[in-house]
Amino acid sequence: MKGKRILVTGAAGFIGSNLVEALIKDNHVTGIDNLSSGRMENLNDFLDSKNFTFKKMDVNDTKSLREAMKGAEVVFHLSANADVRRGFGDSTVDFRENAQATLSVLEAMRSQDVSELIFSSTSAIYGNAEVIPTPEIYGPLKPISHYGASKLAAEAFIFSFSNNYGFKSSIFRFANVVGRRGTHGVIHDFIAKLSANSKVLDVLGDGTQRKSYIYVDDCVRGMIELHGKEDGLFNLGTRGTTSVAKIAEMTVSRYSPGAKINYVGGPGGAGWVGDVKYAGLDVTKALRNGWKYDIESDEAVRRAIEEAGVQR
C-alpha cells in the first residue's frame, strides 16, 4: 500500500495509532478520532509529519465526516467501543459506536465516491463457538455480548453496501490484540489492580479462560497485506492460545512477585456476562494468502506486559 490517500477512524486509539505509524511512511493519512477513549499522545510522534493530518470529530457526525473524507481513496474504519463489559450496563453504546457509526462511515464513503473499506471486526461475533479453532465460514453466528452483536451488524451493513454500491471491502476478525499503547483488556486490568493492591490480584472467572492473543504489529500488517485478497474476509490471530491463569502469573511475576492470585469466579467460569470463555481462530486462510505472524500468543502477552510497564 503506497502512494494512497487514506482515512483512518479511531486513529488515536490503540490499534489505530499503530496503524497510522505503519501507513505514513508511504501514504498520506488523515486520522480522525473524538478522543473519547483515544489519546492524543498516541499521535504525538506523527503530528509534524507531512504525511499526516489529524481531525477531531465523531464518526456519527456524517456531515463533518464527508468533508474529512474528500479525496480519500481508502478508509480504515477502526473507531468503536472496544470495552465489551461497558455494553452490559448501557445497551445502546455498542449500537451507537459500532453499528450506527459504521453506517455513518459507509454513507460518507458513498457520498464521496470512496470505494475501498478495511474494517476491524472481532472474534466475538462467533460467540461460544462449538468449533475451535473457528474458521471464517463457521455458523450460525450467535454473539453473546452487545459488542459482538454490534460488530456483526456492522459487517452485515458492509456486505450489503458492497453488493449495492460496488464497494471493495475487507473485514478482519481480530483475536485479542495486545501491545504498545494498549489501554484496556486483561493485561491493563491486572496491572491496575496490582497498583492498587500489591498483595492480592483478584481475577474474574476461574482462570481456565483461554484465548488467542495477537501482537499489534502482526495485526496491523495483516490488514495491510491481506486487504482485497480472496473474498475479503479474514480471521487474524495466532494458532496458540493463552490462559487467564498464565497471564495472571506472568503479570504478578513482573509487577508484584509473591502476590496471591485470587480467582473470584463468574458466570460458568467466565469473567463476566458476555465474556467468551474459550476462543481460538483458524487463521489458515490468512496464512494461505501470504501473511504470517511473527509472535505467538504467549510471547505476545509477555511482550505486552513488559511494554505496559514502560507506558506507565
Number of C-alpha atoms within 10 A of each C-alpha: 10 10 11 15 19 23 27 25 26 29 33 30 27 23 25 28 26 21 23 27 18 15 23 21 14 13 17 21 26 22 24 25 24 18 15 11 18 21 19 17 13 19 21 12 9 17 13 10 13 10 17 21 15 19 15 14 18 19 26 17 13 19 12 14 21 18 12 19 24 16 13 20 17 21 24 24 24 23 27 25 20 18 14 18 16 14 18 17 8 11 13 13 20 26 22 16 20 27 22 19 22 27 20 18 24 24 18 23 24 16 13 17 16 20 18 21 23 23 25 22 27 21 26 29 23 26 21 18 23 12 14 13 19 18 18 18 9 12 12 9 16 15 21 17 21 24 30 24 22 27 28 23 19 22 23 13 17 24 16 12 18 18 12 9 11 12 20 20 24 26 24 25 21 21 25 24 25 30 24 22 23 19 18 13 14 17 23 17 13 20 23 13 16 18 13 11 13 17 16 16 25 17 21 19 22 19 22 15 21 20 22 27 29 29 26 24 19 20 25 20 16 22 21 16 15 21 22 17 14 12 11 14 22 29 25 34 31 30 17 17 22 22 19 22 18 17 20 21 18 19 23 22 12 14 17 19 13 12 16 14 16 15 16 14 16 15 14 12 17 20 22 17 14 21 21 21 23 20 25 25 26 19 20 18 16 22 16 9 13 11 19 19 18 12 18 19 23 21 15 22 27 18 15 23 24 16 16 18 13 10 10 6
